[in-house]
Amino acid sequence: MKRAIKSLSVAMLLALVTITSAFSPSSAGGVIKLGFIPLTDCAPLVVAKELGLFKKYGVNVELSKEASWANIRDKVLNGELSGAHCLFSMPLSVYTGIGGKAGSQMKIAMVLSNNGQAITLSKDFCGEVGFKETNKVAAAVAALKKRKEVTFAMTFPGGTHDIWLRNWLAAAGVNQKSVGIITIPPPQMVANMKVDNMEGFSVGEPWNSVAAAQNVGFTEITSQDIWKNHPEKALVVNSEFATTNKADLKNVMKAIVEACKWLDASPANRKKATTWLTKPYYVNAPIAAIESRILGSYDLGCDLGAQKYGENNMRFYNNGVVNTPLKAHAIWFLAQYVRFGMLKSAPNYKDIAEKLILDDLWAEVAKETGVPVQADMKGFKTNLDVAFDPNNPAAYLSTTKK
């Protein structure tokens, strides 16, 4: 009887270990699962997979297509995903309680891309507002509000798309409280605009391109027109994975760095990447919609013609400028949360940035891969805003438009 009880206890213990392992971050040498959302800027992960770069650096990576940023958040936090292609500001939003349980930590390992997002307006605005005609937006919104409620969509509360939308509204003189702001997953934006669920949306490519191609809406402004060379997507990782699997994480990052260099090396490489991204198990969008904008040619829609982007197009490496995760940028996003009333009081800016950004780890990877590390905590200015000093967010907030 005692032996039977003892055997049962051992069996239960083994079962518990098995169950726990299934929901723990990948162990050294095991499968490392990285999530992504079907957007053009998941390209570094796709390229690293398709070119065999993860294998080159000795890591067994499985890519997992996810339905929403909320899915990414939950799976990174519980360890089902070791890491993911993620909105740069999402860990900040989650930690501060805007987009998740306050205090939850998702670590920012490196930046994957700059630029390449946009704000699309529905055909309701066609002829009333042109490309980058921000000064005409308020009057057009006011006129439309006489006929119906005006709603804009973004992809995650406090995420980069949310902040581009709010910055654009502020620059246009539209009070964010006077319009609806809802959350829609990126691949569902165009379908929701077709059925009149929103009058505008802020999202990554290729969904702005798809909206223009399908004559559903037009590109009013791109994110690089709001802030040239802004941080956009990042490699965000589970906190435990970053601590216990540092060697594996560094090798994942090295593979992604090489993929980022490859993407920026030539238009031919980007065209090749597009043939992978168009597949159903990746972005699942028309190849023309992906290729045109990753190459810098924007057919705006609404008979507005095409806009060409060169050095301020979507960037993945840019001689090393892209990939350093900067605390100064994190502090800017935190300041936006205060500016737009998403946080009632100023957070501990530097403490949060230091807690969530793995800049020391990035410095190691950069040194080992020959990538220059960018200087941090320097002031900068976005295109539609006043200058920002990360050492004095309060001064910035005293002069900004709500």
Protein Blocks (a to p, Z undefined) as FASTA:
>chain_A
ZZmmmmmmmmmmmmmmmmmmmmgccdehiacdddddddfklmmmmmmmmnommmmnopac
dddddfbfklmmmmmmnomagbdcddfklmmmmmnomnocehiacddfbdfbgghiacdd
dfklgojacghilklmmmmmmmmmmmoccddddfbehiaklmmmmmmmmmnopafklpcc
ddddfklmmmmmmnopafbdcdddfklmmmmmnopaccfbdfklmoghiafbdcdddfkl
mmmmmmmmmmmmmmmmmmmmmmmmpmklmmmmmmmmmpmklnopafklmmmmmnopaceb
jolopaddfklmccfklnolmmpccfklmmmmmmmmmmnopafbdcdfklmmmmmmcfkl
mmmmmmmnopacddehiacddfkbccddfklmmlmmmmccZZ
